[in-house]
Amino acid sequence: MLASVATISHASAALAFLFLCGLLLTSWRGRLHGLAVLSACLASAAWAAALAWQAYDHSPFSLLSQSLELLRGISWCVFLLVLLKPDTAAKARSISQNKFVLIGLSALVVLLAMQPVWLYGLIALTANPVARIAMAIAGMLLVEQLFRNTPARERWAIKFACLGLGGMFAYDFYLYSDALLFRQINLEIWSARGAVNAFVVPMLAISAARNPKWSPGISVSRQVLYHSVALLGSAVYLLAMSAAGYYLRFFGGHWGNLMQVVFLAGALLVLAAVLFSGTCRAWLRVFISKHFYSYGYDYREEWIRFTRTLSKQGPELGERTIQAVADLVESPGGAVYLARESGQCKLAARWNMNPPDVSEPLDGTFCRFMESKEWVVDLKEERAVIDSAQGVTIPQWLLEFPQAWLVVPMLLQGKLTGFMVLAQPRSSIRLNWEVLDLLKIAGSQAASYLAQQEASNALMVARQFESFNRMSTFMVHDLKNLVFQLSLLLANAEKHKHNPAFQQDMLETIDFSVQKMKLLLQKLARGIAVETSESLQLAPLLKQAVASKSTIDPKPVLKLADEGLTVFANSSRLERVIGHLIQNAIEATPRDGKVTVSLERQGNTAIVTIGDNGAGMSEEFIRDKLFKPFESTKAGGMGIGVFESREYINELGGKMEVESRVSQGTVFRLTLPLLQQEERPVDLAA
């Protein structure tokens, strides 16, 4: 029986040390600390495997097992000596010590491999219980010296290793002290030795994970540990409840079965309530972070979750911002107060909280204090004055708000854009430097998201105003042309008022102007509307545009090479484009000059040409200013007519070209795609 126990005990120790060796080898980077702990783990695994086989084979203690036990003890002592080496030693001294340790270990391995005759006596001497007790005492002294000489702030990294190795050497001391006292090894104590050494492995793994010098390469995530603890706790709870139910059934008599069923159903309901309780989950997460990790947060997971919460679809950004920051400290709710143009921080969003709808001035002492100090204010502290020297006080409405716990400043480029009020946490959280720094960074990140949203909203409003202003500008431009035509009409009325032809032209011009003004008023009334396009013949359109300008000298001349050309466009917009170009040509040409408008076909396109022999434009003006809004050569001109004309021609899939020379004239050439026969709209009435 003891042989089987000893086999299982030492085999488990061998497997545990081999597993730790595998983890260490995955991330070893050649550091001395990693080599020392790896060598000690390999020696311990070999020693435990040898003893397990020895117990399984019922063979007596062999020279191999004695040698491996000696190597195991020396390896752990060397590892402790390496840890005791001061990091502040000179570089040369450190290198020499490392070489000395490596040479010593190599020599010991070679000697054990060669096994000369004289070595048998040395091993036999060290196998004596007195020698093994001395080895155990040396190991315990090294553990004590390591823990004593490690600064208090760094002991968390080696305390589990010291506890495990100290326990291992203490157990060896107990084993060989008992053997020295009774002159034989107690087989029961010896059989349990492997299991005791196996318990050392998790403690070494924890210390290795905390100490980067060991390069362990293992890291148990908080999520895995959290779910493992929750599962283990649930299993222990269910086992305890099952045992209690069995007790009720066994001693309950006739009511035993009923009591057992009721009790187990109630136990399951209690377990479900605990597992789904946000307060219990928050307490467990805080407990694990506080007692199992050097830092309270897994920053990679926290930042991924924080960014995902801010970026996901769902509630308004203000609510998502509160939720993202509140989840960092297990707070169930909060509110955001953002700075407005009035200079007041006003309530902008809330989540699971009903805060007072008050305003806090940006130039007040409280906001100026948060901007200058960048402090997270803890409202649970029973004081109203934050800094008595500066006379900074917490606003009374915050002190009287019972749900308020923390005030997190939201800073962007050193300026306070608002602050966030968080509700009391589900589980007690100690506000150390780590929590406060994380809240400061989260507050700044949240401020950048909210500022981006504010900028996007402002840009959207600005674009709406820009669109409205652009429409108004084009309409003012059209009104200016109509006013110009009516002004010329009045100027010529005194001279030609008795001419019947002039009277007819005057009535037609006034009627055309009235219709254009009515159309402009309709557009202003309904706002910006999408103008529909239709099949449009160019010849009638050009005739109407030229006729509307015939009352002005020089009168434009129309030349139609092909009158059957059809395009797909909006009649009013295309007429406005051509009319504007004709108007510009008339204004740039003297009264005895010449303005021509022609239409011809070139392949699958229609070419509309408006030419004059007027003042012309320079090449520099055409290149740099002609198609830019608000640039014009005319006195009082707005410079948007040509810009609008080119934009619409481009929308139709055509292009506008211009040739001009100063004092020789200008030619505008419009190329428009023709409406093909198969593209013509179907007449449903037919």
C-alpha positions as CSV (number, residue, x, y, z in Angstrom):
1,M,0.0,0.0,0.0
2,L,2.8,2.4,1.0
3,A,4.6,1.5,-2.2
4,S,1.6,2.5,-4.4
5,V,1.2,5.8,-2.4
6,A,4.9,6.6,-2.8
7,T,4.7,5.9,-6.5
8,I,1.7,8.1,-7.1
9,S,3.1,10.8,-4.8
10,H,6.5,11.1,-6.5
11,A,5.1,10.6,-10.0
12,S,2.8,13.6,-9.4
13,A,5.8,15.7,-8.3
14,A,7.8,14.7,-11.4
15,L,4.9,15.6,-13.7
16,A,4.3,18.9,-11.9
17,F,8.0,19.9,-12.2
18,L,8.1,18.8,-15.8
19,F,5.1,20.9,-16.6
20,L,6.7,23.9,-15.0
21,C,9.9,23.3,-17.0
22,G,7.9,23.3,-20.2
23,L,6.3,26.7,-19.3
24,L,9.7,28.1,-18.4
25,L,11.3,26.9,-21.6
26,T,8.7,28.6,-23.8
27,S,9.9,32.0,-22.8
28,W,13.4,31.7,-21.5
29,R,15.6,34.4,-22.9
30,G,19.0,33.3,-21.6
31,R,18.8,35.1,-18.2
32,L,20.7,33.6,-15.3
33,H,17.6,33.5,-13.1
34,G,15.7,31.6,-15.7
35,L,18.6,29.1,-16.1
36,A,18.9,28.5,-12.4
37,V,15.2,27.9,-11.7
38,L,15.0,25.7,-14.9
39,S,17.9,23.6,-13.8
40,A,16.5,23.2,-10.3
41,C,13.1,22.1,-11.7
42,L,14.7,19.6,-14.0
43,A,16.8,18.1,-11.2
44,S,13.6,17.9,-9.0
45,A,11.7,16.2,-11.8
46,A,14.5,13.7,-12.4
47,W,14.8,13.0,-8.7
48,A,11.0,12.5,-8.2
49,A,10.8,10.3,-11.3
50,A,13.7,8.1,-10.0
51,L,12.0,7.7,-6.6
52,A,8.6,6.9,-8.2
53,W,10.2,4.1,-10.3
54,Q,12.1,2.9,-7.3
55,A,8.9,2.7,-5.2
56,Y,7.1,1.0,-8.1
57,D,9.9,-1.6,-8.6
58,H,10.3,-2.1,-4.8
59,S,14.0,-1.6,-5.2
60,P,16.2,-0.2,-2.4
61,F,17.7,3.3,-2.4
62,S,20.2,3.4,-5.3
63,L,23.2,5.5,-6.0
64,L,21.3,7.3,-8.8
65,S,18.5,8.4,-6.5
66,Q,21.0,9.6,-3.9
67,S,22.9,11.5,-6.5
68,L,19.8,13.1,-7.9
69,E,18.7,14.1,-4.4
70,L,22.0,15.7,-3.8
71,L,21.8,17.5,-7.2
72,R,18.3,18.7,-6.4
73,G,19.3,20.2,-3.1
74,I,22.4,21.9,-4.6
75,S,20.3,23.3,-7.5
76,W,17.7,24.9,-5.3
77,C,20.5,26.4,-3.1
78,V,22.2,27.8,-6.2
79,F,18.9,29.3,-7.3
80,L,18.5,31.0,-4.0
81,L,22.1,32.3,-4.1
82,V,21.4,33.7,-7.6
83,L,18.3,35.5,-6.3
84,L,20.4,36.9,-3.4
85,K,23.0,38.4,-5.8
86,P,22.5,42.2,-5.6
87,D,21.4,43.8,-8.8
88,T,23.6,46.9,-8.1
89,A,26.9,45.0,-8.4
90,A,29.4,46.0,-11.0
91,K,28.9,44.5,-14.4
92,A,32.3,42.8,-14.4
93,R,31.6,41.2,-11.0
94,S,28.2,40.1,-12.1
95,I,29.6,38.4,-15.2
96,S,32.3,36.6,-13.1
97,Q,29.7,35.4,-10.7
98,N,27.5,34.1,-13.5
99,K,30.5,32.3,-15.0
100,F,31.4,30.8,-11.6
101,V,27.9,29.5,-11.1
102,L,27.7,28.0,-14.6
103,I,31.1,26.4,-14.3
104,G,30.3,24.9,-10.9
105,L,27.0,23.4,-12.2
106,S,28.7,22.0,-15.3
107,A,31.5,20.5,-13.3
108,L,29.0,18.9,-10.9
109,V,27.0,17.4,-13.8
110,V,30.2,16.0,-15.4
111,L,31.3,14.5,-12.2
112,L,28.0,12.8,-11.6
113,A,28.0,11.5,-15.1
114,M,31.5,10.1,-14.9
115,Q,31.0,8.6,-11.4
116,P,34.6,7.9,-10.4
117,V,35.4,5.6,-7.6
118,W,36.1,8.3,-5.1
119,L,32.7,9.9,-5.7
120,Y,30.9,6.9,-4.1
121,G,32.3,7.8,-0.7
122,L,31.3,11.4,-1.1
123,I,27.7,10.5,-2.0
124,A,27.5,7.9,0.8
125,L,28.7,10.6,3.2
126,T,26.1,13.1,2.0
127,A,23.4,10.5,2.1
128,N,23.9,10.4,5.9
129,P,20.9,12.0,7.7
130,V,23.2,14.5,9.3
131,A,24.3,15.8,5.9
132,R,20.8,15.9,4.6
133,I,19.7,17.9,7.7
134,A,22.6,20.3,7.1
135,M,21.4,20.7,3.5
136,A,17.8,21.4,4.6
137,I,19.1,23.9,7.2
138,A,21.2,25.7,4.6
139,G,18.2,25.9,2.3
140,M,15.9,27.3,5.0
141,L,18.6,29.9,5.9
142,L,18.9,30.9,2.3
143,V,15.1,31.3,2.0
144,E,15.1,33.4,5.2
145,Q,17.9,35.6,3.9
146,L,16.2,36.1,0.6
147,F,13.0,37.2,2.2
148,R,14.7,39.4,4.7
149,N,17.0,41.2,2.1
150,T,14.2,41.7,-0.4
151,P,12.6,45.2,-0.1
152,A,9.1,45.2,1.4
153,R,7.5,46.6,-1.8
154,E,9.1,43.7,-3.8
155,R,8.3,40.8,-1.5
156,W,4.9,40.1,-3.2
157,A,7.0,38.8,-6.2
158,I,8.9,36.1,-4.2
159,K,6.7,35.4,-1.2
160,F,5.1,32.3,-2.7
161,A,8.4,30.9,-3.8
162,C,9.9,31.5,-0.4
163,L,6.9,29.8,1.2
164,G,7.1,26.8,-1.1
165,L,10.8,26.3,-1.0
166,G,10.9,26.9,2.8
167,G,8.2,24.3,3.3
168,M,10.1,21.9,1.1
169,F,13.3,22.2,3.1
170,A,11.4,22.2,6.3
171,Y,9.8,18.9,5.3
172,D,13.2,17.4,4.5
173,F,14.5,18.6,7.9
174,Y,11.5,16.9,9.6
175,L,12.0,13.6,7.5
176,Y,15.8,13.3,8.3
177,S,15.5,14.5,11.9
178,D,13.0,11.7,12.4
179,A,15.3,9.2,10.7
180,L,18.3,10.4,12.8
181,L,16.2,10.0,16.0
182,F,14.8,6.5,15.2
183,R,17.8,5.4,13.0
184,Q,15.6,4.6,10.1
185,I,13.5,6.5,7.6
186,N,9.8,6.6,8.3
187,L,8.2,5.2,5.1
188,E,4.9,7.1,5.6
189,I,6.6,10.4,5.9
190,W,8.8,9.5,2.9
191,S,5.8,8.4,0.8
192,A,4.1,11.8,1.3
193,R,7.3,13.7,0.4
194,G,6.5,13.6,-3.4
195,A,3.0,15.2,-2.9
196,V,4.5,17.9,-0.6
197,N,7.0,18.7,-3.4
198,A,4.2,18.8,-5.9
199,F,2.5,21.5,-3.8
200,V,5.5,23.6,-4.3
201,V,5.1,23.9,-8.0
202,P,2.0,26.2,-8.1
203,M,3.7,28.5,-5.6
204,L,6.8,28.7,-7.8
205,A,4.6,29.3,-10.9
206,I,2.9,32.2,-9.2
207,S,6.2,33.8,-8.2
208,A,7.5,33.1,-11.7
209,A,4.5,34.9,-13.2
210,R,5.1,37.9,-10.9
211,N,8.9,38.1,-11.5
212,P,9.9,39.0,-15.1
213,K,13.5,38.0,-14.5
214,W,12.4,34.4,-14.4
215,S,10.7,34.7,-17.8
216,P,8.0,32.1,-17.0
217,G,5.8,32.8,-20.0
218,I,2.6,32.0,-18.1
219,S,-0.3,34.4,-17.4
220,V,-3.6,33.3,-16.1
221,S,-6.1,35.9,-17.3
222,R,-8.6,37.5,-14.9
223,Q,-11.5,36.1,-17.0
224,V,-10.3,32.5,-16.7
225,L,-9.6,32.8,-13.0
226,Y,-12.9,34.6,-12.4
227,H,-14.9,31.9,-14.2
228,S,-12.8,29.1,-12.5
229,V,-13.4,30.5,-9.1
230,A,-17.1,31.0,-9.8
231,L,-17.3,27.4,-11.1
232,L,-15.4,26.0,-8.1
233,G,-17.5,28.0,-5.7
234,S,-20.7,26.7,-7.3
235,A,-19.4,23.1,-7.2
236,V,-18.5,23.4,-3.5
237,Y,-21.8,25.0,-2.8
238,L,-23.7,22.3,-4.6
239,L,-21.8,19.5,-2.9
240,A,-22.5,21.1,0.5
241,M,-26.2,21.5,-0.3
242,S,-26.3,17.9,-1.6
243,A,-24.8,16.7,1.7
244,A,-27.3,18.7,3.7
245,G,-30.1,17.3,1.5
246,Y,-28.9,13.8,2.1
247,Y,-28.8,14.5,5.8
248,L,-32.4,15.8,5.7
249,R,-33.5,12.7,3.8
250,F,-31.7,10.3,6.1
251,F,-33.0,11.8,9.3
252,G,-36.3,13.3,8.2
253,G,-38.3,10.2,8.4
254,H,-41.5,10.3,6.4
255,W,-40.9,13.9,5.5
256,G,-37.3,13.2,4.4
257,N,-37.9,13.0,0.6
258,L,-40.1,16.1,0.6
259,M,-37.6,18.1,2.7
260,Q,-34.8,17.1,0.5
261,V,-36.5,18.2,-2.7
262,V,-37.7,21.5,-1.2
263,F,-34.2,22.2,0.2
264,L,-32.4,21.4,-3.0
265,A,-34.8,23.6,-5.1
266,G,-34.3,26.5,-2.7
267,A,-30.5,26.0,-2.8
268,L,-30.6,26.1,-6.6
269,L,-32.6,29.3,-6.6
270,V,-30.2,30.9,-4.1
271,L,-27.2,29.8,-6.3
272,A,-28.9,31.3,-9.4
273,A,-29.6,34.6,-7.5
274,V,-26.0,34.8,-6.4
275,L,-24.6,34.0,-9.9
276,F,-26.8,36.6,-11.6
277,S,-26.2,39.2,-8.9
278,G,-24.2,42.2,-10.2
279,T,-23.0,43.0,-6.7
280,C,-21.6,39.5,-6.1
281,R,-19.9,39.4,-9.5
282,A,-18.4,42.8,-8.8
283,W,-17.1,41.7,-5.3
284,L,-15.6,38.6,-6.8
285,R,-13.8,40.5,-9.6
286,V,-12.4,43.0,-7.0
287,F,-11.3,40.2,-4.7
288,I,-9.5,38.4,-7.5
289,S,-7.8,41.5,-8.7
290,K,-6.7,42.5,-5.2
291,H,-5.4,39.2,-4.0
292,F,-4.1,37.4,-7.0
293,Y,-2.6,40.1,-9.2
294,S,0.0,42.8,-8.8
295,Y,-2.2,45.2,-10.7
296,G,-5.9,45.6,-10.2
297,Y,-6.7,45.7,-13.9
298,D,-6.0,43.7,-17.0
299,Y,-5.4,46.9,-19.1
300,R,-5.6,45.1,-22.5
301,E,-9.1,43.7,-21.7
302,E,-10.3,46.8,-20.0
303,W,-9.3,49.1,-22.9
304,I,-10.7,46.8,-25.5
305,R,-14.0,46.7,-23.6
306,F,-13.9,50.5,-23.0
307,T,-13.3,51.3,-26.7
308,R,-15.9,48.7,-27.8
309,T,-18.5,50.3,-25.5
310,L,-17.8,53.8,-26.9
311,S,-17.9,52.6,-30.5
312,K,-20.9,50.2,-30.5
313,Q,-24.3,51.0,-31.8
314,G,-27.1,51.5,-29.3
315,P,-27.8,54.3,-26.8
316,E,-26.6,57.8,-27.2
317,L,-22.9,58.4,-27.0
318,G,-23.3,60.2,-23.7
319,E,-24.9,57.1,-22.1
320,R,-22.3,54.8,-23.6
321,T,-19.5,57.1,-22.3
322,I,-20.9,56.9,-18.7
323,Q,-21.3,53.2,-18.9
324,A,-17.7,52.7,-20.2
325,V,-16.2,54.7,-17.4
326,A,-18.5,53.4,-14.7
327,D,-17.8,49.8,-15.5
328,L,-14.1,50.4,-14.6
329,V,-15.0,50.9,-10.9
330,E,-18.1,48.7,-10.7
331,S,-20.4,51.8,-10.6
332,P,-24.0,51.1,-11.6
333,G,-24.8,54.6,-13.0
334,G,-23.7,58.2,-13.5
335,A,-24.2,61.5,-15.2
336,V,-22.2,63.8,-17.6
337,Y,-22.1,67.6,-17.3
338,L,-20.6,69.2,-20.4
339,A,-19.5,72.8,-21.0
340,R,-21.7,74.9,-23.2
341,E,-21.2,78.2,-25.0
342,S,-22.8,80.0,-22.0
343,G,-19.8,79.1,-19.9
344,Q,-21.8,76.6,-17.8
345,C,-21.4,72.9,-17.3
346,K,-24.9,71.5,-17.9
347,L,-26.4,68.0,-17.6
348,A,-25.9,66.4,-21.0
349,A,-26.5,62.6,-20.4
350,R,-27.4,60.2,-17.6
351,W,-27.4,56.5,-17.0
352,N,-29.2,54.7,-14.2
353,M,-29.2,57.9,-12.2
354,N,-31.5,60.9,-11.6
355,P,-29.1,63.8,-10.9
356,P,-30.2,67.3,-10.2
357,D,-30.5,69.4,-13.4
358,V,-28.2,72.2,-12.3
359,S,-25.4,74.2,-13.9
360,E,-21.8,74.6,-12.7
361,P,-19.8,77.6,-14.0
362,L,-16.6,76.9,-15.9
363,D,-14.9,79.8,-14.2
364,G,-16.1,78.7,-10.7
365,T,-13.6,77.5,-8.1
366,F,-14.7,73.8,-8.4
367,C,-14.2,73.6,-12.2
368,R,-11.0,75.6,-12.2
369,F,-9.6,73.3,-9.4
370,M,-10.4,70.2,-11.5
371,E,-8.8,71.7,-14.6
372,S,-5.6,72.8,-12.8
373,K,-5.1,69.8,-10.5
374,E,-6.7,67.0,-12.7
375,W,-7.9,65.3,-9.5
376,V,-10.7,62.7,-9.2
377,V,-12.9,64.0,-6.3
378,D,-14.1,61.4,-3.8
379,L,-17.4,62.7,-2.5
380,K,-17.5,60.0,0.2
381,E,-14.9,61.8,2.2
382,E,-16.6,63.8,4.9
383,R,-15.3,67.2,4.0
384,A,-16.4,70.1,1.9
385,V,-13.1,71.8,1.3
386,I,-10.7,70.2,-1.1
387,D,-7.9,72.6,-0.7
388,S,-8.3,75.0,2.2
389,A,-5.3,77.1,1.0
390,Q,-7.1,77.9,-2.2
391,G,-10.6,77.9,-0.7
392,V,-11.9,75.4,-3.2
393,T,-15.2,73.9,-2.1
394,I,-17.3,71.1,-3.5
395,P,-20.7,72.4,-4.7
396,Q,-23.5,72.0,-2.2
397,W,-25.7,70.2,-4.7
398,L,-23.1,67.4,-5.1
399,L,-22.7,67.0,-1.3
400,E,-26.5,66.7,-0.9
401,F,-26.9,64.2,-3.8
402,P,-26.7,60.8,-1.9
403,Q,-26.0,58.7,-5.0
404,A,-22.9,60.7,-6.0
405,W,-19.5,59.0,-5.2
406,L,-16.8,60.3,-7.6
407,V,-16.4,63.3,-9.8
408,V,-14.1,62.5,-12.8
409,P,-12.8,65.5,-14.7
410,M,-13.0,65.3,-18.5
411,L,-10.0,67.1,-20.0
412,L,-9.1,67.7,-23.6
413,Q,-5.8,69.3,-24.5
414,G,-5.5,70.6,-20.9
415,K,-9.0,72.3,-21.0
416,L,-11.9,71.1,-18.9
417,T,-14.8,70.1,-21.2
418,G,-17.0,68.8,-18.5
419,F,-17.1,66.3,-15.7
420,M,-18.7,62.9,-14.9
421,V,-20.5,62.0,-11.6
422,L,-20.4,58.3,-10.8
423,A,-22.8,56.5,-8.5
424,Q,-21.8,54.4,-5.4
425,P,-20.1,51.1,-6.5
426,R,-21.6,47.7,-6.1
427,S,-18.6,46.5,-4.2
428,S,-16.2,48.4,-2.0
429,I,-13.2,49.7,-4.0
430,R,-10.1,51.2,-2.6
431,L,-9.2,54.4,-4.5
432,N,-5.4,53.9,-4.9
433,W,-3.1,55.5,-7.5
434,E,-3.9,52.8,-10.1
435,V,-7.7,53.4,-10.0
436,L,-7.3,57.2,-10.0
437,D,-4.9,57.2,-12.9
438,L,-7.2,54.9,-14.9
439,L,-10.2,57.1,-14.3
440,K,-8.2,60.2,-15.4
441,I,-7.2,58.5,-18.7
442,A,-10.7,57.2,-19.2
443,G,-12.1,60.7,-18.6
444,S,-9.8,62.2,-21.2
445,Q,-10.6,59.5,-23.7
446,A,-14.4,60.0,-23.1
447,A,-13.9,63.8,-23.5
448,S,-12.3,63.2,-26.9
449,Y,-15.2,61.1,-28.1
450,L,-17.8,63.6,-26.9
451,A,-15.8,66.5,-28.4
452,Q,-15.7,64.6,-31.8
453,Q,-19.5,64.2,-31.7
454,E,-19.9,67.9,-30.9
455,A,-17.6,68.8,-33.7
456,S,-19.6,66.5,-36.1
457,N,-22.9,68.0,-35.1
458,A,-21.5,71.6,-35.5
459,L,-20.1,70.6,-39.0
460,M,-23.5,69.2,-40.0
461,V,-25.2,72.4,-39.0
462,A,-22.6,74.4,-40.8
463,R,-23.1,72.4,-43.9
464,Q,-26.8,73.0,-43.8
465,F,-26.2,76.7,-43.5
466,E,-23.7,76.5,-46.3
467,S,-26.2,74.8,-48.5
468,F,-28.8,77.3,-47.7
469,N,-26.4,80.2,-48.2
470,R,-25.3,78.7,-51.5
471,M,-28.9,78.5,-52.7
472,S,-29.6,82.0,-51.6
473,T,-26.4,83.2,-53.4
474,F,-27.5,81.6,-56.7
475,M,-31.0,83.1,-56.3
476,V,-29.5,86.6,-55.6
477,H,-27.5,86.1,-58.7
478,D,-30.6,85.4,-60.8
479,L,-32.4,88.4,-59.3
480,K,-29.4,90.6,-60.2
481,N,-29.7,89.5,-63.9
482,L,-33.4,90.2,-63.8
483,V,-32.8,93.6,-62.3
484,F,-30.2,94.3,-65.0
485,Q,-32.7,93.5,-67.7
486,L,-35.4,95.7,-66.2
487,S,-32.9,98.5,-65.8
488,L,-32.0,98.4,-69.4
489,L,-35.7,98.3,-70.3
490,L,-36.3,101.5,-68.3
491,A,-33.3,103.2,-69.8
492,N,-34.6,102.6,-73.3
493,A,-38.3,103.2,-72.5
494,E,-38.1,107.0,-72.8
495,K,-36.5,106.8,-76.2
496,H,-38.6,103.9,-77.7
497,K,-41.8,104.0,-75.7
498,H,-43.9,104.9,-78.8
499,N,-42.4,102.0,-80.9
500,P,-44.9,99.1,-81.1
501,A,-42.1,96.5,-81.5
502,F,-40.4,97.9,-78.4
503,Q,-43.7,97.8,-76.4
504,Q,-44.1,94.2,-77.4
505,D,-40.6,93.3,-76.3
506,M,-41.1,95.2,-73.1
507,L,-44.2,93.2,-72.2
508,E,-42.5,90.0,-73.0
509,T,-39.5,90.9,-70.9
510,I,-41.6,92.0,-67.9
511,D,-43.7,88.8,-68.2
512,F,-40.5,86.7,-68.3
513,S,-39.0,88.5,-65.3
514,V,-42.3,88.0,-63.3
515,Q,-42.3,84.3,-64.1
516,K,-38.7,84.0,-63.0
517,M,-39.4,85.8,-59.7
518,K,-42.3,83.6,-59.0
519,L,-40.2,80.5,-59.6
520,L,-37.5,81.9,-57.2
521,L,-40.1,82.6,-54.5
522,Q,-41.5,79.0,-54.9
523,K,-37.9,77.6,-54.4
524,L,-37.4,79.8,-51.3
525,A,-40.8,78.6,-49.9
526,R,-40.1,74.9,-50.3
527,G,-36.4,75.0,-49.6
528,I,-33.8,73.0,-51.4
529,A,-35.6,70.5,-53.7
530,V,-34.2,68.0,-56.2
531,E,-34.9,69.3,-59.7
532,T,-36.1,66.6,-62.0
533,S,-34.6,66.0,-65.4
534,E,-36.5,65.2,-68.6
535,S,-36.1,64.7,-72.3
536,L,-35.3,68.2,-73.6
537,Q,-34.9,69.6,-77.1
538,L,-32.0,72.1,-77.3
539,A,-33.3,74.2,-80.3
540,P,-36.4,75.6,-78.6
541,L,-34.4,76.2,-75.4
542,L,-31.8,78.2,-77.2
543,K,-34.5,80.2,-79.1
544,Q,-36.1,81.1,-75.8
545,A,-32.8,82.1,-74.2
546,V,-31.8,84.3,-77.2
547,A,-35.2,85.9,-77.4
548,S,-35.1,86.9,-73.7
549,K,-31.9,88.8,-74.4
550,S,-33.0,90.4,-77.6
551,T,-34.0,93.7,-75.9
552,I,-30.3,94.4,-75.1
553,D,-27.6,95.6,-77.5
554,P,-25.8,93.9,-79.0
555,K,-28.6,91.4,-79.8
556,P,-27.4,87.8,-79.8
557,V,-27.6,85.9,-83.1
558,L,-28.6,82.2,-83.1
559,K,-27.3,79.7,-85.6
560,L,-28.8,76.2,-85.6
561,A,-27.0,73.6,-87.7
562,D,-29.2,70.7,-86.3
563,E,-32.6,71.4,-84.7
564,G,-33.4,67.8,-83.7
565,L,-30.9,67.4,-80.9
566,T,-32.3,66.2,-77.5
567,V,-30.6,65.9,-74.1
568,F,-31.7,64.7,-70.7
569,A,-31.6,67.7,-68.4
570,N,-33.7,70.1,-66.3
571,S,-35.1,72.8,-68.6
572,S,-34.9,75.7,-66.0
573,R,-31.4,75.0,-64.9
574,L,-30.0,74.5,-68.4
575,E,-31.8,77.6,-69.6
576,R,-30.3,79.5,-66.7
577,V,-26.8,78.3,-67.6
578,I,-27.1,79.3,-71.2
579,G,-28.8,82.6,-70.4
580,H,-26.1,83.5,-68.0
581,L,-23.3,82.9,-70.5
582,I,-25.2,85.0,-73.1
583,Q,-25.7,87.7,-70.5
584,N,-22.0,87.7,-69.7
585,A,-21.1,87.9,-73.4
586,I,-23.5,90.9,-74.0
587,E,-22.1,92.7,-70.9
588,A,-18.5,92.2,-72.1
589,T,-19.1,93.3,-75.6
590,P,-19.6,96.9,-76.8
591,R,-23.0,97.9,-78.3
592,D,-21.6,97.6,-81.9
593,G,-20.1,94.3,-81.2
594,K,-21.2,90.8,-82.0
595,V,-22.6,87.9,-79.9
596,T,-23.4,84.5,-81.5
597,V,-25.0,81.4,-80.2
598,S,-24.7,78.2,-82.3
599,L,-25.8,74.6,-82.0
600,E,-24.3,71.6,-83.9
601,R,-23.9,67.9,-83.6
602,Q,-20.5,66.2,-83.1
603,G,-20.8,62.4,-82.8
604,N,-23.1,61.5,-79.9
605,T,-22.8,65.0,-78.4
606,A,-24.4,68.3,-78.9
607,I,-22.0,71.4,-79.0
608,V,-23.5,74.7,-77.8
609,T,-21.1,77.6,-78.5
610,I,-21.5,81.2,-77.1
611,G,-19.0,83.6,-78.6
612,D,-18.3,87.3,-78.6
613,N,-15.7,89.8,-79.7
614,G,-15.7,91.8,-76.5
615,A,-13.1,92.5,-73.8
616,G,-11.9,88.9,-73.3
617,M,-10.0,87.4,-70.3
618,S,-6.4,86.7,-69.6
619,E,-5.1,83.2,-69.4
620,E,-4.1,83.7,-65.8
621,F,-7.6,84.8,-64.9
622,I,-9.2,81.8,-66.6
623,R,-6.8,79.4,-64.9
624,D,-6.9,80.9,-61.3
625,K,-10.2,82.8,-60.9
626,L,-12.8,82.1,-63.6
627,F,-14.3,79.0,-62.0
628,K,-13.9,80.0,-58.4
629,P,-16.9,81.5,-56.5
630,F,-16.9,85.2,-55.7
631,E,-14.2,86.0,-58.3
632,S,-15.4,88.3,-61.1
633,T,-14.0,90.9,-63.6
634,K,-17.3,92.9,-63.6
635,A,-17.9,95.7,-61.1
636,G,-20.5,94.4,-58.6
637,G,-20.3,90.9,-60.1
638,M,-20.7,88.0,-57.7
639,G,-18.6,85.5,-59.6
640,I,-20.8,82.5,-59.1
641,G,-22.6,82.2,-62.4
642,V,-19.8,80.5,-64.3
643,F,-19.1,78.3,-61.3
644,E,-22.7,77.1,-61.1
645,S,-22.8,76.7,-64.9
646,R,-19.8,74.4,-65.0
647,E,-21.1,72.4,-62.0
648,Y,-24.4,71.6,-63.7
649,I,-22.8,70.8,-67.1
650,N,-20.5,68.3,-65.2
651,E,-23.6,66.8,-63.5
652,L,-25.1,66.1,-66.9
653,G,-21.9,64.3,-68.0
654,G,-20.7,67.0,-70.3
655,K,-17.9,69.6,-70.1
656,M,-17.4,73.3,-70.4
657,E,-14.4,74.7,-72.3
658,V,-13.4,78.4,-72.7
659,E,-11.1,80.2,-75.0
660,S,-10.4,83.9,-74.6
661,R,-7.9,86.6,-75.5
662,V,-7.8,90.1,-74.0
663,S,-9.5,92.6,-76.3
664,Q,-10.3,89.9,-78.9
665,G,-13.3,88.1,-77.3
666,T,-14.3,84.9,-75.6
667,V,-15.8,81.6,-76.7
668,F,-17.6,79.2,-74.3
669,R,-18.1,75.7,-75.7
670,L,-20.6,73.4,-73.9
671,T,-20.5,69.7,-74.8
672,L,-23.6,67.8,-73.8
673,P,-24.3,64.0,-74.3
674,L,-27.3,63.4,-76.5
675,L,-30.2,61.3,-75.4
676,Q,-30.1,58.1,-77.4
677,Q,-33.2,56.5,-78.8
678,E,-33.1,53.5,-76.3
679,E,-32.7,55.9,-73.4
680,R,-35.8,57.9,-74.1
681,P,-38.5,57.6,-71.3
682,V,-41.4,55.3,-72.2
683,D,-44.7,57.0,-72.8
684,L,-47.1,55.1,-70.6
685,A,-50.1,56.9,-72.1
686,A,-49.4,55.3,-75.5
